[in-house]
Amino acid sequence: MNLIHNLSMRQLPPFDGLVAFEAAARHRSVTLAAGELGLTQSAVSHRLRKLEDFIGAPLFTRGVTGLAPTPAGVSLLEKIGLLLDDMAGLRAQFRATAKPSSLRVGVGAALAHYWLARRLPGFMQSHPDIGLDLVVVETEAQMRAADVDVLILWLPTSIARASSTQRLLFRERVFPVAAPRFLRRGRLLSNPQMLRDLPLIHKGQAGRNDGAEWSWPVWFERLGIEGRVPEGVRFSSLSLALASALEGGGVVLARSLLVQDALAERRLFRVLAPKWDMPSSKAHLLRWQPALTGDNRVKRFATWIAGEAERTSVPRSAQGGSAGQIPQ
């Protein structure tokens, strides 16, 4: 009764406002936050205003690159991340008490389909006492609902950092690739201007800022290609865009780790020399439930996947530099 009484005496922030704030801060956009949460833009804005009224200070400023948290917003974002992790870890705490042998791992579709799935037998062979339950999740909301022990996240490098509940894994490079039919004997284009005459595959929503490395207009500007960028075909996810490229649909901007196997097996080929590669603005990291901090299964899985990425990354000579690893 004392606990209930104490809770009733506290002035608690609106929880729906905290969730909306975290999503808007992560995406730097009310529109994208609304899409993730399944709400209208006005509903998200209303929740943010309620939270700002409670805090007593503005939480965002609006700039040319989208929303940016104010000092009050930065402070709140640090605290809310810990809060949401703790809440998501309640179930994991009870599961950890029972010491299950399996890990439930959440991962994005592209990484799962094009890189991780075919390497899992190697993990099972070297760690026969650990079972894995793989779940494909794409959004933060799906991740929280999936009830996973471990998440492989794809986050902006500005917020992807190591902590007691997460480990940096790897960063990739982005470059255009295509099926053999578009490149004579699998050779690089002799002149980047030739890209203008090839069908292009676009990823993500038109006008959405996923990073300069995913923008064909940015690539055309870098390459000195004048004129309007061909519309081509647009896919909502990189997983679908890569599937189209493998079927001969055109030239796609791809992440180095995801196309490593297709390049080695000559199902896809580089279109431009490695000197044109762009570093990805996002990095992979492994995040586990707080209750699993120090768990030997998590440590072994993290060590394995980081080592596997380093072992199978594009060789230094082929990349024109680092294979894209983030130092541990």
Secondary structure as UniProt FT lines:
FT   HELIX           2..9
FT   HELIX           15..27
FT   HELIX           30..37
FT   HELIX           41..55
FT   STRAND          60..63
FT   TURN            64..65
FT   STRAND          66..69
FT   HELIX           71..88
FT   HELIX           90..97
FT   STRAND          102..107
FT   HELIX           109..111
FT   HELIX           112..116
FT   HELIX           117..119
FT   HELIX           120..126
FT   TURN            128..129
FT   STRAND          131..136
FT   HELIX           140..145
FT   TURN            146..147
FT   STRAND          150..156
FT   TURN            157..159
FT   TURN            164..165
FT   STRAND          166..178
FT   HELIX           180..182
FT   HELIX           184..186
FT   HELIX           192..197
FT   STRAND          200..203
FT   TURN            206..207
FT   HELIX           212..214
FT   HELIX           216..223
FT   STRAND          233..235
FT   HELIX           238..246
FT   TURN            247..248
FT   STRAND          251..255
FT   HELIX           256..264
FT   TURN            265..266
FT   STRAND          269..270
FT   HELIX           274..276
FT   STRAND          278..288
FT   HELIX           290..292
FT   TURN            293..294
FT   HELIX           296..312
FT   HELIX           316..319
//
